[in-house]
Amino acid sequence: MKISDLMNVIEPADLVHMSMSSDKKWLALCVNGELVDKKSNGVSMAVAGTTQWVCNLYTGEAFPIAPAAKSSWAGVWSPEGKTLAFFADIGGTARLWLWDSTNHSLHLAADLIVRPFFGFEKPIWTKDGKQIIIKTMPDTPINENDFYSNWEKSESHTKLPQQVKVFDTGDISDREVIEDLNNWADRYRADIRMISVESQRVTTLCKGLRPVGMKLSTDGNYLAFTHCLGEENRNTQQNIFELWICPLNPSDTTEVKCVSSKIHMMYGVSFSWGNDNTSIYYTTSGPLSDGGLWVANTITNTNELLFQDKTNHLGHDFESPKVTSNDDVVMIAGGKLWYYRSTSGSLNHFSLSEGRIIVAGFPITKDNQIVVQTHEPLEVRDGFWNIDCVTGVANQILEEPKGHLPWFEGGAAYCDHMTETIAYLFQDADLPPTIRVFDAASKSSTDVTLSKLETDTFGSSEIIRWKGEHQELRGALLLPKDSKGLVPAIIRVYPGSMQSNNVRLFGMSPSMCDNHQIFASHGYAVFSPDLPMKRTHEPAEEITKMIADAYEALIKHTNIDSERIGIIGHSFGGYSTLVAITKLPHFKAAIVSSGIGNLISYYTQFDINSNLNYGSIEDGQFNIGATLWEERERYIRNSPLFEFHKIQTPVLITQGTRDHLCYAEAGPIFSSLNRLNKTAQLVLYDDEEHYQGTWRRENLEDYYERVLKWLDKYL
């Protein structure tokens, strides 16, 4: 298999929701496209290079609708189902465009620069389909450092004056988050405007805030939105928001106002309007959140905690509370469907049979039914179920040994007009993402193939199980096609991640840049084990034990050559790879991508474009649990650099030179191995960032060619 083949796989864009037309004829989906090498005004780093597609669900024809754009995304159908509103940078600036499904024509909705950040920040049609609400570029100067990618200097619409940069220690730890122009939350700063589809008349609804999630009231007369304040405390990674409302009718005397303050959320979208159009229900999420269900009253500006306890955290980053016709509230969290009864104040949960996990849910129907997406972990089967929110009776719609993405990741859409229809992306280790349209009444389906690939060289996946110290663990194994005899294998490591969940994803990876079919087609097995962290403040010891156990489980497989095992890891996985090869003699080749070798240097690294690393070391992924000056020996003990003299494994080190997370680590790793006369190679990629998914195509292809040559030489 050629590396270039993988680059042409059609895969869904991250967190850009699908949209199905009300007549069930059209599906709008957004896919990843070519990485852009030049910024467009209004296109954030989160959506750069995405491409808006539509699929005719009757004919199976799928195609992009804005070929002149470098980035297009966020398509949503009008209420009558004929017109798609979406964002596109046709002409080099992102604006709102309309695509007519009846004649495939495209026209500009308004000559305004749009400014959503995430792909899920879509245009909002009013109930009558006559107006569209969007986020637009503000008129006042804004800092663009965290809106655009760092790989090219930002050309913002208004340039800020050059300044001498001064950093004080008090400034670094106690910086105000609300008015600071340099705060990362300014990536959300935008004005909210409403555009008339027919006349293109523009109405400004709100200015000067940082709106993220936006939702219409049940009657369509009001807009609720979250305003991001930033982190509650530095290094906590806990975002806080305010909840605001504004009227859409110019004659309405209701003021644009804040109705709730200091709400703990991660992305500002876990809220919904009640049936009375004055209540807004929300759940909290994040490391400092209470996980409770709250309600804000937009008339009195008061908030009430409806339910909260320490054992049942109701928070979800993307799922909102869903209000039934009798004003009860349904939530999806922790793999369960929770039901809050407004009359009694009690909370119950509905569980599905045989350990099935509820992953996501669509809007509740008028008869209080909800279609949910499910995951059965034992045999790794994904599906859809229908649950009656009043009785709890659940009926299976479909289930299959394939991988499904939840709707909020851009993986599914649902329409219950007349009959239930589900459009979703399904995939497997040897199957690229494919659209399936399923009719619940007839149980019939049609498939739409997006990627044109030769599948003759694709390997197949299976699950390996073994006993961990406190639980049964699993690993996803990808074997080369028609494996006979013993084959070499690569262990992909990323502690803290349950990688076996990727067994049904194409190439056993959520991203094409990590697609493991490239290895399988060259004769290598790939093993992605579960590596849960216990957070003992001794990460190196934990990592060594877990990787050693995974290695022992792998070599018991009849097709694996125990004398030819390699190891690969990126970022925290790169750190873990270095830990493993200093402690374990098993590995004949290692690839370290954007890794960390010295916790002391990483802990004290300073870069003006990056957050400081204190939080990730003390309490985050590394979880050392103390400062360097409190536990100096612990930092040394958990830094693989100090045991590099024990390494016998040839190490390939790769690094992007514009990686603001750990760019300073690759050089010392290589120079230390060089001084110790170890076999190592350092490859630097100019102007590339931390994650290969953001790299230029030619550099990603070069990376894989070098990795394969390294494996061929040493395995």
N, C-alpha and C positions, 0 to 999 in steps of 0.2 A: 504494500500500500504506500502511495506517495504522500508525503506530508502535505503537499498542496491540495490533495483530495479532501483532507480534513478541514482545510480552511474554507471549503465551499459548502460545508454542511449547513443547512438551514436550521437554526435553533432559535427558540423564543428569546426575546430581549428580557432583561432582568426587571421584574416588577412592573411591566406594562400590561395592563389587563386586556383580555379579549373583550369583544363586544359583538353580540348577535343581534341582527335586525329583528324587529317585531314580527315581520312576515316570515322569518326563519329561512330567508333565501341567502342572506349574506353573513359572513363572519369576518370581522376585522381583527387582525392579529399583527403584532409587531415582532420583527425578527432582528437578530444581530446582523450587522452588515460590515462593510470595510471600515477599518479604523481610519479616522480622519486625521489629516496632517495639518489642517488649518482650521482655526476656530471660526464658528459662525456666531454672530451676536444673538444671544438668547438661547443657545444650545448648551446645556450644562454638561459636565463631565459624566453624569449619570446616564445620559441618553445619546451622547455623541456617537454617530455611526449607525444608529438604529434605522430600520426601514419599515415603513407602514405598508402592509399587505392587506388584500382582501381575498376572500375565497367564496366563490359561488357554490353554495351547498347543494344546489340542484345538479350542476354540471361537473363539479369537482375542479374547476379551473381556479388557480390561485396565482396572483401576480401583484407586484408592487404598483402603487398608484401615483407615486411622485418620483419618477426616475431622475428628474433634474435636481433633486435634493440630495445633499450628502447625509442629512439626518432628517428623519420623519417618524412621527410616533403619536401615541395617545389617541387613536381613533375611537370615536364613540358615535353610535347611530342616533339620528333624530327620532323623536317619539313615533312618527309614522313609518320609520324604517327605510326611507329612500335616500337620505343624505348623511354622509359621514363627515363629521368635523374632526380635524386633526391638526397637528403642528408640523411644519416643514420649513427648512431653511432654503427654499428656492430663491436664488438670487443672492445667497450669502447671509440672509437675516431670517431668523425664525419668526413666522407669523402664523395666524390661524387661516386654514384653508378648508374648503368644502368640496367634497367629491360626490357627484350625482350618479347613483347606481343605475338610473334608467338610460342614460346616454354616455356614461363614463367620462363626463366633463369635469373639469377642475377649475375653480375660480377662488380668488382671494376674498376672504370674509371681511377683513379690515386691515388697514395699513398701520398696524401696531406691532411693536416688537414684543413678543410673548416672553415670559420668564418663569416657567415652572422649573423645579429642580429635578424631582424624581419622575420616573415614567408613569407612576400612578396618579399624578396630578393632571387629570384629564379635563378637557372642556366639559362644561355642564350645560345641558339644554334645559331651558325653562319648560314647565309642564305643557304649555301650548306649542312648543317647538318654534317659537318666533324669535327667541333671543338665546344667546350663548354667553356664559360667564367664564372668564379666563383670568389668569394672572399675567400682568404686563410689566414691562420695564418701567421703573419709577423715574421721575424727572430729576430727582436729587442725586448727587454723587454717591456711589456705592463702591465698596471694596469687593473686587472680583476674585481674590486669591483662592477662595474655596468654592467658587462656582464653576470656573473652567478648570481643565486639567493643567497641571504644572508643566507639561512637556513642551508648551510653547508660551511665550509671554502673552498675557491677556491683552487684547485690544478692546477695552470696554468702551461703551458709548460716551462716557465722560471720564477723562483721565484725572486721577488725583495728583496733586502736586508732589514732586519728589521730596522726600523727608529723610533726615538723619534718623537712623533707628537707634533708640536707647532702651536698654532693658534694665530694670531694677528688680532686685529679688522680691520686694514686696509687690511689685507690679505683676511678677510672674505667678505668685501664689494667690493674690487677692484681687485680681482684675475684675472690674465690674463687667457684667455680661450684657446689660440691657442697652446701653448707649455706646459701647465701644465699637467704633467703626471697623476695627480689625477682627472682631469676633467671628468665628466660623459660622455662626447662625445667620450672618448677613447673606449667605448663599440663598436664603429664603426670601430676602427682602423684595417686595413687589407690590404693585397696586392691583386692586381687583376691579375689573371693568366688565360691563355687560354690553354686548353688541347686538344690534338689531339685524337679523338675517336679511331682511328685505331692503332696508334703507341704509344699512351700515352705520346708523347712528350709535354713538358711544356714550354710555352712562358710567361715570365713575362711582363705584360703590364704597370704596375704602382706599385710603392712601397711608403710606408711612409705616406699615407694619411688616411682619414676616409671616405671612400666611402659609400654611402647609395643607392640612386636610380641609376640604370644603364640601358642605352637603346642604341640599335644599330641604326645607321643612315639608311636612306631609302635604300641606295645601299649596306648596310652591310659592308662598309669598315672602319667605325669609331665607336668608343664607346664613348658616353657621360655619365658622372657620376657626382653626386653631392658630394662635400667634406664638411663634417659638421665641423663648427668652434665652435659650442656650443651656449650658450645664448648670445644675443647681450648685454643685461644688466642683472645683477643678479636680480632674483625675477620677471623678466618680463615674463618668459616662452615663449619668442620669440626666436626661433632658427634661426641661420643664416648659409648660405651655400655658397660655391663657386661652379661654374660650370666648369668642366674640360672636355677635349676630349683627346683621344689617338688613333693612327692608329692601325689597326689589321694586316696590311700587313707589313712584316719586311722590304721590300724594299721602303716603303713610307718614305719620308724624313720629314714629318710633325712631329713636336715635341709634346710630352705630355705637355699640357699647360692648364692654367686657362684662360677661356674666359669671365668670369663674376664673380664679387665679391659681398659679403654682400647681398645675396638674402634672403629675408624673406620667409621661408617655415617651415612647421611643421615636415614633414617626408622626404623632399627632393625628392619627386617623381613627382611633378606636372610640368613636362616638356616633350616636344616632338620635334623630328626632323622635319624640313620642307622637301618639295619635292626636293629642290636643294642641299641637303646634306651639306649645309654651314650655314643654319639658324636653331636655336633652340628656340622654343617658350616656354614661361613659365608664370605661374601666381603665385602671391605671396599670402601667407596665414599666419595667426597668429595674435596676438593682436596688433602688431605694423606695420602690413603690409599695403600697399596701395591698395591691391586688384586689381592691374592693370594687363594688358596683356603686356608682354615684348617680345622682340626678341633679341637674341644674334647672332652676326655674327662671325663665327669661323675663318674667314680669317683675318678680321681687328681687332678682339677682341673688338668690340664696342657693346654697348647695346642701344636699342631704346624702349621707352615707347610708345606702339601703342594705348592703350586706358586706361583711368582711370577716374572715377568720384566718388564722395562721396556717391551717392545713389545706385550704382550698384557695389557691391564687387564681383569680379570674382574669388576669391581664393577658392580653395578646397583642403583639406588635401590629397586626394588620386586620384582625377580625373585630368588627364592631358589635356591640349589643344589638339584638334584633327584637323589635317590639311586636307582640302578637296583637290580634284584633281585640282581645280582652285586657290589654295593657299589662300583660305579663312580659317578662324579659328573658330572652334566650341568649346564651353565650357559649362560645366554643373555646375551651382552654384545657391544657393538660391532657389532650386526647379524648376529652369527654364533652358531652352536650349538657350544659347547665341550664336549669329552668328556675327562674325566680318568680314566685307567685305574689303578685302585688297585694292581694287581699290578706294573706297571712304573714307575709314577710319571710317565708321559708324558702330554702334553696334545696333543690334536688338535682340529681344528675341521671342521664340516660346512658347506659353503656351497651355496646353491641356485643354479640356473641363471639366466643373463641378469641378473646383478647384483641379484637379489632380496635384500632385507634381512629378517632374522628379527627381529621386533619383540617378541614375547612367546610364552610357552609354557605349556600346561596341565600338570597332573600326569602323570607317566609311568605308563603302564598296566602291568599285570602281565607282559605279554610284551615289556616294554622298548620300547614305541612311545611317541612323543610327538607331539601335535598342536600345531603352532606357528602363530602369526599372522604374516603376511608383508606386505611392501610392495615393489612393483616401481616404482622411481622414474622410469623413462624415460617410460612411458605412464601412470603414476600409477594403478596397479591394486593393490588390496588383496585378500588371500585367506587361505586356510588350507591347510597341507600336513601330511602325516603323515611322520615320519622314524623309521626304525629306529635306535635308539641304539647298536646293536652293529655293524651293517653300514654304516650311513650312507645306505642307500637311501631316497630321498625320493619321495613320490607326492603330486601335487596333488589336493586335495579340491575346492576351488573357488577361482576368482579372478574379479574383476569390476572395472570402472572406477567404483568407488564408494569412499567413505571409511569405514574401520572404526576404532573405538577399541580399543586393547588391553584385555585383561580387567582389568588392574589400574587402569584408568581408568573402570571400570564399563561396558565396552563389549561383553563377551562372556561366555558360560558354556558349559561342555562337560560331557557325561555319556557314558560309554562302557559303561553297563550294557546288556548284550545287543547293542545296536548303537550306533554313534557318532551322537550328536545334538549339533548346535551351535546355540545361540541367540545372535544378535549384533545389534547396532545398525548399520545402514548408512545412509549419507547422501550427498548430493552438493550442489553449490553451489545447485541449485534444488530440493532435496529435503530436508525436515526429517528428523531421526532417526527411523528406522522399524525395528521388530523383524522379523527374519527367522529362522525355525526351519528348519534344514537337516538332512535325514536323509542321512548319508553312504552308506548302503547302497543306497537307491533313487535318490539324487541328486535327490530332490524337496524342495520348500520351500514354506512358507506365510509370508505377510507380515501383520503387524499394524500398522496405521496408528495413531499416537498423537496427532498434532496435526491438528486440523480447520482447514485453511487453504485459501484460494483461491490457486491457483498461477499464475493467468493473467498476473500482472505480474512473475513471477520471471525474472531474467536468467540467462544461461548463462556458464560459465567456460571458459577455455582457458589454455594455457601459452605464454608468450613466452620465447625464449631469446636470449642474447647472450654475447659473449666478454668475460669480466672480465680483470683484469690477469694472474691466475695460474690461472684456471679458468673453465669455462663456468658461467654463472649463468642463473637462471630467475626468472620472475615469474608470479604468478597474476593473470589479468585477468578481471574480471566485467563483461560487457557487458549493457546494457539489452536487454529482450526485443525481437526483431525490429528490431535496430539497422539503420537505413538512413541513409547520409550520415555526417557528422561529428558526434560527440557530445563533450561536455565530460568530463573525467576527473579523478579524485582519486587521488593517490599516497599510500598508507598506508605510513609508514616506522617501522621499529624495527630499527636496526642491531644486528648480532649474531644476528639471527633469519633462518632460511631460510623465509620466508613462503610460498613457492610450495608448500610441503607442505600448505597449507590449501586447495588448489584443489578438493578433493573434500568439504570440509566445508560444511555448510549456511550460505549467506551468506559463504563463504570465511573463516570465523572459528570458533574453538573456543568462543566465548561469544556468547550472544544479545545482550549489551549492545554488541557490536562487529559485529553482523550487517550485512553490506554490501548485502543485498537492499533495505534501506530506501533506499539511494542509487540502486541500479539501477532500482527501481520509480519513481523520480522523474526518470529520464533520464540519470543519471550513470554512467559507467564507473568502476570501482575497480581500481587496480593495486597489488598487494602484492608488491614485489620482494624477492629474496634480497639481504641486505646483510651479508655476513660481515665480521667485524672482524679485522684482522691484529695488533692490539695494538702499535702503533708508538709509543705515548705521545703521539700527536698525533691525538686522536679527531676534531677538527673537520676536519682535512685529509682523513682517511680518509672521513668521512661525506660531505663535499662531492663527492669523486671518485665514490663509489659511487652517490649519488643522481643526479648528472649523467649517469652511464652508463645508469642505469635510465630516466631521462627520455628519453634519446636512443633507447633501445630501444622505449619506449612510443609515441613520436610517429611511428614508422615504420609503426605499425598503420594500416590503411586506414580504420578507423572513428573514429580519435581526432583531435580538433581540437587541434592544437598551440598554438593561441592561447587555449585555455580549459583550463588545467591548474591544479588546486589541490593542496594538500598538507596532510596531517593526521597528527598523532602524539600519543601519550600517554606521559607519564613520560619515559623515556630517548628515546622517539620524539618527545616534545614538545621536548626539548632539540635533537634532530636537526632538527626542523622549523625552529626558530629559527636553527640553523647554516645550513641550506639557504637560507633567504630572505635572510640577510645576504651570502651568497656567489653565489647564482644569481639571475638576473633573470627566470626562466621563469614563476614562479608568480603567478597572478592572485588567489588567495585562500589563506589559511592558517588552520588550526585547531590551537591548542596547548592540550592538556589535561594539567593537572598537570605542566607543564614546568619546566625549569631554565634560567635565563638567565645566571647568574653562578656560576662554579665556586668562587670565593673565598667568597662568602656561603654557598653550599650546603655547602662543606667545613667551615666554622666554625659552622654552625647547631647550636643546642642546644635540645633539648626533653626534658623529664623522662620522657615516655612513648615516646621513640624511641631507637633505637641511634644513636650518632654516625656521621657519614657518611665518616669517614676512609677506611675500607676500600673503599667503592664508588668513591671518587675516585682513591686511590693505586693500587690493584691490581684493582678490580672492573670494572664496566662502562665507566667513563670511562678507567681505566688511564693516568693521568697519569704514574705511575711514580716520583713523588717527593713530598716534602712541599711545601707552599706556600713555605716559607722556603728550600728548596733550588732550586726552579725557578719563581720568581715570574712571570717572563715567559711561561712555558709555560701557567700558569693563566690569564693574561690573554689569551693568543693563542687559547686554546680556550674562552673565554667569549664567547658571541655578543653579550652586552650591550654590549661595547666596540665593536661594529660595527653597532649598531642604526641609526646615522645613514644606513647604506646601504640600509635596507629600503624597498622600494617596494610591498610586498604588504600588503593589508589583513589584519589579524590578529585573530581571535577567540580570546580567552583564557578558559578555564573552569577552575574550581578548587573543590574541596570544602574547607570551612573547618576540618574536623577531620582533614585530611591531615597526618599527622605526619612524612611523608617530605620533602615540599617545599612545605608550605603557605605559607612565607614568601617564595617566589619570585614568585608571580603578581602581587602588588602592585608590586614594583619593576620587573617587566617592563612592566606597563601604564603606570606613572608615567613611565618612561623614554621609552616611545613617545609618550606624551602631550606630554612636554617637547619632543620632536623634531618635533611636529606631524604624526606619522604617523597613519594610520587604524587604530584599534584599538578593541576593546570587551572589557571585563572582566565576566565573569559569575561571581559567587560563590554557592555552594550551601551554605546553613547546615547544620551537623551531618553533612555527608557526608565520607566518607573518600577515600583516594587513588584507588581503582579504581571506575569506574562500575558494575561488577557488584555492588557492595555498596549502591548507592544506592536510595532510595525510588523506587517506580515513577513517581510524578508528577514527580519531579526528572529521572529518566532521559528521560521523554517530553518534558519541557521542554527538556532538553539537545539532543535530536535536532531538535526544532522550530526551535531557534535556529541549529543548524548548517546545516539545510536552507535557512533564510532567508538565512544568510550566503552560502552557495553560490549560491543563486538570484540574489542581488544582484550578486555579483562574478564569477560564471562565466557 
